[in-house]
Amino acid sequence: MELSALTAISAIDGRYRKQVQQLDEYFSEYGLMKYRVLIEIEYLLMLEKKKFLKLSAQAHKHLKNLLENFGPEEAQQIKQIEKTTNHDVKAVEYFLKNELDKCGAANAKEWVHFGLTSQDVNNTAIPLSWKHAIEYEYLPALLNLNTELKLLAKEWATIPLLAHTHGQPASPTQLGKELMVFVERIQNQIEQFICIPFTGKFGGATGNFNAHHIAFPKTDWIKFGNEFLSNIGLNRQQFTTQIEHFDNLAAHFDCMRRINTILIDFCRDVWTYISMEYFKQKTKKGEVGSSAMPHKVNPIDFENAEGNLGMANAMFEHLSSKLPISRLQRDLTDSTVLRNIGVPFAHTIIAFRSIEKGLGKLIVNDSAIHNDLENNWAVVAEAIQTVLRREKYPNPYEALKELTRGKDKIDKKAIHKFIDTLKVNTTLKKELKQITPHNYIGVHPKY
């Protein structure tokens, strides 16, 4: 069968293709070819800038057009060449030499890929495509999601909510503040993430510019390499083997995994609030919640997100632990692994969109939240015993423990009856009776 969304083995290229199809610009075979061509052309132009060769205006225009208009047709030409070379980077080199022939620049052909090993191209092309994917896809999507959470937090800022620790009713909180917990956690990770540099390797076969130096010993190739990578937006690693260290790439994976873990935590909390009926979900005409139970509106978006985040994290963990390890100056295990960095990236983007979709369906069920608070007056025991401690009342914790712990029902009437038995003045009793599960919500910073 021909490959299509229906016949694809990967769900990313099948069921979820429409959600992440733009990622093929960075992570597909076509995308890798496009970035390899970019690196080779930028390198050739850098050699010209440093007076190693001269390109005509026609050649410049042709190469510029090639960069701007590189598409599947050009990628297919490279693939056809690879059938003969059986080497993907060499196929790019021959493709560019053919392009130079087309624009009358045959004299420049042997400067294509001059002194380079394939990993000088791969270990700049892949970090650059990764950088662009992060800047154009990942960070905007994550920042938008976090902004949406903050907007909901503000919208729900004044809604008191029964908290639960160990699954048991606990001191009340506010719905908006609970969302701000996740906003802050994500923001902290974003700030760490953006401090991680995007690095590449560029230094010849084993990192020492051997071929470059033997050909032109008077040229400062270290300065050349640093400037070249800086020009394309990367930091050059100064001491490398045949490949880059991948330590900073691993740091990206680890930070993304932490963010995904925070979002898994969020999805499970929202899922639980839905099961507790604190949230209802908007329905869409024609949608089915269950094939057997017509009444159900399942929290599928948060479940879908949790599953995709888990898939992403499993791969990020392997990538971050494997890529920094390579035998001596290099083995080939990094090559096949690097081809898969788009997979956890795509699962992560799919999860972001599922969460956003789920958030758009949420409706606060005020009555359920109110009733749960009203049915748990025992949570004000902490407040009462703390005020009594302030007043130096003897053994207040023990008195409240005796009243509340393990009892089936502690309501407003029982709490007020207990307050009336206290040997304190009327003013203090009035203060204590003003405490309710609805107003015992503490304080937090403004947001």
N, C-alpha and C positions, 0 to 999 in steps of 0.2 A: 504493500500500500504506500501511496505517496504520503510524505510527512505533512500533517495538518494539525490544527488544534484538537481534532478528534483522535488522531493516531499518535500524537506525541506521548512519549513515555513519562516525561517529567510534567508534573502538574503546572509548573511555571510556564512551559511552552504549550500547555494544553488548556486546562480549565481556567487558569488565571492569565492567559496570554494578553488579553485586552488591558488588564490592569498594569502590566509591567513591560509592554512591548517597547516602550521608549528606551529601556535599559540595554537593548541590543546595540545601541550606539557606543556603549562602553565595554560590554562583557561578551559579546558574541564573537565568533571567528571573524566575521566581517569587521566588527569594531576593533579587534586586535590588529587586523591588517591595516586599517585606517590609521591607527596610532603608530604602527611601525613605519608606515610611509611618511607620516608627519615627522618622526624622529630622523629618518634618513634624509629627508629634504632639508630640515632645519640644520642638520649636521653639515650637509653639503654647502649650504649658504653660509654657515659659520666658517668653513674652510675658505670660502671665497672672501669673506670679510677680512680674514687674516692673511690674504694675498697668496694662498697656495694655488689658486686657479682663478680663471676669469670666465664669467658667464655673460652671455649677451642679454640684451633687454628682452629679446624674444624668449630666451630660455627662462628668464625670471618670470615672465608673464605666464608661460606654460606651466611652470612648477606651482605658481600661485593658484592658477585655475585648477590644477590637479588636487591641491589641498582643499580648496573650497568645494569642489564638485565630486570628490571621491565618493563612489557609491558601489552598489552590488555588482555592477558590470565590471568595474575595475578590479574588485575583489575576486571575481570569477576568473579574470585573466591571470591573477597571481596564483589562484588555485590550479589553473591549467598548467602553469610553469612548474608548480610544485610536483606535479605528476612525474616530471622528468628529474627534477633536482632531488626529490624526496627530502627536502629541507625547506621549512617554511620561511625562514629569514632570508636564505639565499634566493628564494623565489621572489621576495620583495626587491632584493638588490637587482636581479635581472630585469624585473618589471620596470624599475626606474631607469636602468640603462637603456631599455627600449624607448622609454619616454624621452630621454635625452636625444636619442637618434631622431625622433619625430620633430624636435624643435631645433635641429642643426647644432646640437651641443655634444657631438660624439667625443670631442676632445676632453670632456669632463667625466666621461664614463668611469674611468678607473679611480676617480675620487669618491665615487659612491661606496660607502661602507669601508672607507680607507682606514686600515689598521684596527678595525673593530672585530670583536667577537659577537656572536649572535646575542649574548646576554647584555652587551652594551645597549642593544636596541630593545630587547625585551624588558630589561630592568630599568628602562626609562619610559618605554611605551606603557607598560602596565601601571607603574606608579602614577603616571600622568593621567591615564584614563580613570584610575581610582580617584585621584584628586578631583577631576571634573565630575565624576558621579557623586562624590560626597558634596561638592559645592553646589551642583545644579539639581540634584535629586534628593539626597539623604537629609542634609541639614534643612533645606526648605520644608520638607515634609515633616520632619521632627519638630521644628520650630512652630509650624502651623498647628500641629497636634497639641503642643504644649500651650500655645496661645488659646486654643479652643477650650482646653481644660481650665485655664485661668479665667476665661470669660464665664464659663459655667460656675466656677467657684464664686465669682462675684454675684452672679444671678441668684445663687443659692446660699449666699453668705449668712442670712439671718434665720435659716431653718434649723431649729434645734433637733438633735438626733441622738437617740440612745446609742451609746458606744458599747462595744463588746470586747472584752479581753478574755482569752481562753474560751471564747464562745459564750461567755456569761455576761449578763447586763452589767455595765460599768458606768462610771461618771459620764454624764451627757457631754456631747460635743456639738459641733455645727457641721452641716453637710458641706458647706463651702470650704471650711477649714480642712476637712478630710481630703478634698480634692487638692488643696494647696500643698498638702504633704507630698503628693506625687509631682506637682509642678516644681516644687523646690528640689526634689531628688533628681528629676530629669535635668533641670537647669544646672545643677552642680556638675552633672556628668558632661553636659554640653561644654561647659567652661573648661573641663579637663580635656575633652576631646579636641577642641580647637587649638589647644597648645601643642598637640602632637605634630611634628613636622612631616612633610611629604618628602621622602628621600629617594634617591636613585643611585645606581651604580654605573660609572662610566670610567673605564680605565684599562681597556684591553683585555687580553685573554685571561690573565690572572690578577688583574688589578694594578699593574705597574707600568702601563703604557709602553710595554716592551717594543712592540712594532713601531709605534709612533716615534719613540725616542731613538731607535736605531736608524730610522729614516731621516729624522730632523733633530739631531741632538741639541741644537742651540735653541729650539723652541721650548718654552715653558708650558709643557703639556698639562701640568697640574692646574695652572692658572687658566689654561684653555678649557679644560674639563669643568672647572668650577663655574666659569662664565657661561659656558654652553648650557649647563643644567639650570643655572639661575635664570637664564633668558627664557627657558620654557616653563619655569615655575616650580622647579624642584631644588632641593638641597643635595649637593653631591657628597656621598660618603667618601671619606679620605683614605681609609685603609680597608680594602676589600679583597675577597678572593675573586673567582670568576663571576660570582653573583653578589647581589646586595645582601645585607644582613637579614632583612625582613623584620627586624626588631620593632621598628616604628609601625610597620604594617600590622604586626601582631598586636601592638598597643592599640591600634584602631579597632581591631577585631575584639579585643578584650573590653574596651570601653563600650562598643556597640552591644556586646553581650550583656554588660551590666545594665545598660539602658533597657534592653529587651527584658531582662529579669524584673526590672522595676515595673515594666508594662504588664508582664505576666501577673505580678502581684496586684496591679490595678484591675486587670480583667477579672481576676478571681474575686476581688472585693465587690466590684459592680455586679458580677454574677450572683454573689451571695445576697446583695441588697435586693436584686430582682426576685430571688427566691423567697426573701422575707417580705416581699410586696412593698418595699419602700419605693421602688420604681415600677411603673407600668411601662409598656412599650407600645408605640404607635403601630397600628396594623396597616397593611397595604392590600388593597383589593386584589384578590386572585392568589395571594400567597398562602401557602399551607405550612402550618407549624408542625404537624405530625401526620403521618400517613394513616394512623389509626384513631387518634384522639383529636377531634375537630376543635376542641376548646383551647388547645395549647398555642402559646406564642413564645417560642423558645428563644433564649438569649444567644442565638447562633453567631452573631457578629463577634461577641467577646470570646466565644468558644473557638471560632475560626482564627481569631487573632492569637489566642493562647497557643493553638496548635502550630501556627506558622512561626511564632516567636521561638517556640521550643525547637522546631526544625532548624531555624537559623542559628540558634545557640549551639546546637550539637555540632554544626559545621564550623562555626567560628572557633569553638574550642579546639577542634582538630587543626584548623588552619594556624591558629596562634601558637600551638605547641609543636607543630611539624615544621613550618617554614623556616624558623631560625636555625634549624639543625640541618647540616649538610656535611658529608664526609670530606675531610681535607679541603681541597680548593673547590670541589663541587661534585655532587652526584646529580642524577636526573630526577630525583623524587619531587623537587620543587616545581618542575615544569607541568606535570599533570595536575598537581594540586592547585597551582596558580590559575589554571583554566576554569576553576570552579568557584572563584571568589564572588562571582555575580549571583550564585545560587542563594547563599544566605542573605545577601543584599536584597534580592528580589523577595524572598520570604518575609523579610523585615518590612519592606515597603507595602506588601500585601496586608500585613498585620496592621500597619498604621492606618490604612484605608478602612479596614474592617472596624477598627476602634472608632474612627470618625463616623462611620455609618451607624454603629451601635449607639454612639452618643446622641446622634440626631434623632433616635427613636425614643429616648428616655423621657418619661413624664413623671415628675415627682408626685407620689401618692401621699399627700399631706395627711389624710385621715389615718392611714396605716402608721405613719411616723408618729402622729399625735397619740394614737391609741397605745402604741408600744411604750411611749414615755409615761402615759397615764397609768399603765398597768405595772409599772416598775418604780414605785415610790421608794423602794428600799435603797435606790441609788443615792438618795439625799442623806442617808445615814452618815456618809463620809463628811458631808458639809456640817451636819449638826454636831458630830463629835469634835470636829475641828474648832468650831465656834466655842463649844464648851471647854475645850483645852485652853483657848484664849482667855476664857473667864476663870481658869483654874478650877473647874468643876472636877471632883474626884472620879477617876476611872471612867471617863466618858466612852472610850472605845469598847470596854467590856460591857457597858450598859447597852450600847447600840448593837453589839454582837449578839447579845442575849435576845434582843428584840427581833432582829432580822435574819440571822443566819439559819438557813435550812427551813424557813417558814414557807408555807404554800402561798400565802397572799399577804403582802404588806401594802396597804393602800393609804390614801391621804388620811382617812379617818384614824387608822392605827398609828400613824406617825404623829398626828396632832394629839391623840390621846396620850401618847408617850410624853410629848412635850409638856402636856398639862401636869404630868406627875413629877416633873423636875422641880427641885427646890431652888428656883431662880426667880428673879423679879419679873413682873408683867411685861416690861419693855423688852427684855431678852426673849421671853416666850413669843412675843409678837414678831420679833426679828426672825426667830427660827421658823415660825409658821409661814413666813413670806417666801421661804425657800421651796421651790418646786422642781420636779424633773425638767420642766420646760425653761426655767431661768437659771438653773445651776449649770452654766455652760462655760464659765471661766473667761479668760482673755487670750488674745493672740495678736501678733502684729497686724497692722493694716495691709491689705493687698488690693 
